[in-house]
Amino acid sequence: MLVVSRKVGESLVIADNIKVTIVSAGSDKVSVGIEAPRDITVLRSELLETIEDNKLAQNRIIDNAGYQNLAALLKEKQSSGKQARLGNKKR
């Protein structure tokens, strides 16, 4: 991690097209302005973590739904197998 000291009004440039400017600084908080092309996503790290957690939860829901569908198919197959066996016994 690169650590750089900046004063209010000073900037950093990243990859020639992202400019980070210190807008204000207090004793426990710094406000940062970010200029970046529209195709570059800029997110607070806690928001990114929330998005990742939501994706994991969504995948679990999808996996669970897939499991439930598989369980229903297996149950249906077992039921049809029992009916076929019962049909064979009647003959």
C-alpha positions as CSV (number, residue, x, y, z in Angstrom):
1,M,0.0,0.0,0.0
2,L,1.3,3.4,-0.9
3,V,0.8,6.0,1.9
4,V,1.0,9.6,0.8
5,S,0.5,12.8,2.9
6,R,-1.6,15.4,1.2
7,K,-3.0,18.8,2.4
8,V,-6.5,20.1,1.7
9,G,-6.6,21.1,-2.0
10,E,-3.8,18.8,-3.0
11,S,-4.4,15.8,-5.4
12,L,-3.1,12.4,-6.5
13,V,-3.4,11.1,-10.1
14,I,-3.9,7.4,-10.7
15,A,-3.3,5.9,-14.2
16,D,-3.5,9.3,-16.0
17,N,-7.3,9.5,-15.8
18,I,-8.3,9.3,-12.1
19,K,-7.7,12.3,-9.9
20,V,-8.2,12.2,-6.1
21,T,-8.3,15.5,-4.3
22,I,-8.4,16.2,-0.5
23,V,-11.5,18.4,-0.1
24,S,-11.4,18.8,3.7
25,A,-9.7,17.3,6.7
26,G,-10.8,17.1,10.3
27,S,-9.4,15.5,13.4
28,D,-11.0,12.1,12.6
29,K,-12.3,12.4,9.0
30,V,-11.1,13.3,5.5
31,S,-13.3,14.2,2.6
32,V,-12.0,13.1,-0.7
33,G,-13.1,14.1,-4.2
34,I,-12.6,11.6,-7.0
35,E,-12.7,12.4,-10.7
36,A,-12.8,9.3,-12.9
37,P,-14.2,8.3,-16.3
38,R,-17.8,7.1,-16.1
39,D,-16.8,3.6,-17.1
40,I,-14.7,3.2,-13.9
41,T,-16.6,2.1,-10.8
42,V,-15.7,3.9,-7.6
43,L,-17.2,2.4,-4.5
44,R,-16.6,2.7,-0.7
45,S,-15.0,-0.5,0.5
46,E,-17.8,-1.3,2.9
47,L,-20.3,-1.0,0.0
48,L,-18.2,-3.4,-2.0
49,E,-18.2,-5.9,0.9
50,T,-22.0,-5.6,1.1
51,I,-22.4,-6.3,-2.6
52,E,-20.1,-9.3,-2.3
53,D,-22.0,-10.6,0.7
54,N,-25.3,-10.2,-1.2
55,K,-23.9,-12.1,-4.1
56,L,-22.9,-14.9,-1.9
57,A,-26.3,-15.0,-0.2
58,Q,-28.0,-14.9,-3.7
59,N,-25.8,-17.9,-4.8
60,R,-26.8,-19.8,-1.6
61,I,-30.5,-19.1,-2.4
62,I,-30.0,-20.3,-6.0
63,D,-28.1,-23.3,-4.8
64,N,-30.8,-24.1,-2.3
65,A,-33.5,-23.6,-4.9
66,G,-31.6,-26.0,-7.2
67,Y,-31.3,-28.5,-4.4
68,Q,-35.1,-28.2,-3.7
69,N,-35.8,-28.7,-7.4
70,L,-33.5,-31.8,-7.5
71,A,-35.2,-33.1,-4.3
72,A,-38.6,-32.7,-5.9
73,L,-37.5,-34.4,-9.1
74,L,-36.0,-37.3,-7.1
75,K,-39.2,-37.6,-5.0
76,E,-41.3,-37.5,-8.2
77,K,-39.1,-40.2,-9.8
78,Q,-39.4,-42.4,-6.7
79,S,-43.2,-42.0,-6.7
80,S,-43.4,-43.0,-10.3
81,G,-41.1,-45.9,-9.7
82,K,-43.4,-47.1,-6.9
83,Q,-46.5,-46.8,-9.1
84,A,-44.7,-48.8,-11.8
85,R,-43.8,-51.5,-9.3
86,L,-47.4,-51.5,-8.0
87,G,-48.7,-51.8,-11.5
88,N,-46.4,-54.8,-12.1
89,K,-47.7,-56.6,-9.0
90,K,-51.3,-56.4,-10.2
91,R,-50.6,-58.3,-13.3
